Amino acid sequence: MSTHETTAADERAHSASDPIVEIRNAEVVFEMDRGVSRVLDDVSLEIERGEILGIVGESGSGKSMLASSMLDAVVDPGVLSGEITYYPEDGDPIDVLALSDHELRQLRWEEIAMVFQGAMSSFNPTMKIRTHFEETLEAHNYSLGEGMDRARELLSDLYLDPDRVLDSYPHELSGGMQQRTLIALSVVLQPNVLVMDEPTAALDLLMQRSIISLLEDLKAKYDLTMVFITHDLPLVAELADRLAVMYAFELIEQGPTQDILHDAGHPYTRALLNSTPNLDAPLEEMRPIAGSAPDPVNVPAGCSYHPRCSLATDRCVAQDPDSRPVDGDHVVDCHHWEDAADEIPLNHLANMEGDR
Ligand SMILES: Nc1ncnc2c1ncn2[C@@H]1O[C@H](COP(=O)(O)OP(=O)(O)OP(=O)(O)O)[C@@H](O)[C@H]1O
């Protein structure tokens, strides 16, 4: 999708912004026997210093590829191109894709930390949690005394008993405790950005909600910028200042959370909102999105959502829409976004109106 053309609104939004990470025209390609698989397609995104950004999309839409791209960590034989820039608070911008392996290792953890789905696979099952913290601090030449004090404080912040947790093997902790411990481990080197890829997917609803509120506290206390990646729109909407929606390996809409929830311009975002339980609409009003997401080897021409879209016209088949401003920082990649609100009413809004 073309995000190359900068509109006047983009310029205005850009000049007012203070990005900590900037992604420009990122693309990830795998050469497969059955063809070229483009699993990230010309994605441009700015992560603002101090914000909580939610990245939302269906399974397989490219969310994890976007997360790995931020740290030049796309697995072989995937080929990442584009520009990834990290802006430290002080000092010159860092071109992430030009870093040596050593510099990249420093950037990861010390500046930008990642937490992935399924905490158990991130721990070494033969090592106590204490050793995980100690090895991380030593590998980055951090003071062990200060670092372990910070580890204890972080574990307490996350409502864990530091002594018990540090003395345990990973399998001795529940799923929720493992995930909170992993978050503490990710933050122990005092990074500025914490990227979490489906950090609560394996947890029950209550534990998900409690981790969300702990993350809010952690962000405020440690002055973190957070990126929360998930398929669970209602969950991330509780936390995020801004949402970016992915469909078929592209970003198709970005904006402040409330604008997306109440005034989404992309038919896919509106369908996603209508297909999601928990947004104040009764279960019988949930409408699954008809059709299925495209195979990355065979993405439809034009707007990749057109085969599933009730508003699609010949123009959508022929022409990939550019990003266009809806209002302020809210941008959408759709030829027919002005008709979307009338054509695809939002269930949860209708119910809220009914409550008045
Ligand atoms: N190592 C790989 N080689 C080739 N294709 C891959 C590889 N890893 C992932 N893909 C493909 O890249 C696409 C995007 O995957 P990605 O994991 O980023 O999606 P996702 O939105 O994070 O999904 P989920 O929520 O299920 O994790 C998918 O079509 C997936 O099959």
The ligand as an SDF file (V2000), in Angstrom:
LIG
                    3D

 31 33  0  0  0  0  0  0  0  0999 V2000
    9.4630  -18.2020    9.0140 N   0  0  0  0  0  0  0  0  0  0  0  0
    8.4880  -17.8930    8.1620 C   0  0  0  0  0  0  0  0  0  0  0  0
    8.5840  -18.1900    6.8480 N   0  0  0  0  0  0  0  0  0  0  0  0
    7.6150  -17.8530    5.9820 C   0  0  0  0  0  0  0  0  0  0  0  0
    6.4740  -17.2240    6.3290 N   0  0  0  0  0  0  0  0  0  0  0  0
    6.3170  -16.9080    7.6190 C   0  0  0  0  0  0  0  0  0  0  0  0
    7.3080  -17.2170    8.6120 C   0  0  0  0  0  0  0  0  0  0  0  0
    6.8460  -16.7740    9.7980 N   0  0  0  0  0  0  0  0  0  0  0  0
    5.6280  -16.2480    9.5710 C   0  0  0  0  0  0  0  0  0  0  0  0
    5.3120  -16.3090    8.2650 N   0  0  0  0  0  0  0  0  0  0  0  0
    4.0800  -15.8170    7.6360 C   0  0  0  0  0  0  0  0  0  0  0  0
    4.0230  -14.4200    7.8050 O   0  0  0  0  0  0  0  0  0  0  0  0
    2.6640  -14.0110    7.9010 C   0  0  0  0  0  0  0  0  0  0  0  0
    2.5450  -13.0670    9.0480 C   0  0  0  0  0  0  0  0  0  0  0  0
    2.7950  -13.7870   10.2420 O   0  0  0  0  0  0  0  0  0  0  0  0
    2.8090  -13.1020   11.6700 P   0  0  0  0  0  0  0  0  0  0  0  0
    3.2820  -14.1420   12.6410 O   0  0  0  0  0  0  0  0  0  0  0  0
    3.5210  -11.8140   11.6230 O   0  0  0  0  0  0  0  0  0  0  0  0
    1.2600  -12.8330   11.9170 O   0  0  0  0  0  0  0  0  0  0  0  0
    0.5290  -12.3970   13.2460 P   0  0  0  0  0  0  0  0  0  0  0  0
   -0.4340  -11.3370   12.8580 O   0  0  0  0  0  0  0  0  0  0  0  0
    1.5220  -12.0710   14.2890 O   0  0  0  0  0  0  0  0  0  0  0  0
   -0.2630  -13.7150   13.6190 O   0  0  0  0  0  0  0  0  0  0  0  0
   -0.5100  -14.3940   15.0390 P   0  0  0  0  0  0  0  0  0  0  0  0
   -1.3960  -13.4720   15.7850 O   0  0  0  0  0  0  0  0  0  0  0  0
   -1.1730  -15.6790   14.6640 O   0  0  0  0  0  0  0  0  0  0  0  0
    0.8340  -14.5670   15.6830 O   0  0  0  0  0  0  0  0  0  0  0  0
    1.8250  -15.2680    8.0210 C   0  0  0  0  0  0  0  0  0  0  0  0
    1.2240  -15.5050    6.7590 O   0  0  0  0  0  0  0  0  0  0  0  0
    2.8220  -16.3380    8.3370 C   0  0  0  0  0  0  0  0  0  0  0  0
    2.4200  -17.5760    7.7910 O   0  0  0  0  0  0  0  0  0  0  0  0
  1  2  1  0
  2  3  1  0
  2  7  2  0
  3  4  2  0
  4  5  1  0
  5  6  2  0
  6  7  1  0
  6 10  1  0
  7  8  1  0
  8  9  2  0
  9 10  1  0
 10 11  1  0
 11 12  1  0
 11 30  1  0
 12 13  1  0
 13 14  1  0
 13 28  1  0
 14 15  1  0
 15 16  1  0
 16 17  2  0
 16 18  1  0
 16 19  1  0
 19 20  1  0
 20 21  2  0
 20 22  1  0
 20 23  1  0
 23 24  1  0
 24 25  2  0
 24 26  1  0
 24 27  1  0
 28 29  1  0
 28 30  1  0
 30 31  1  0
M  END
$$$$
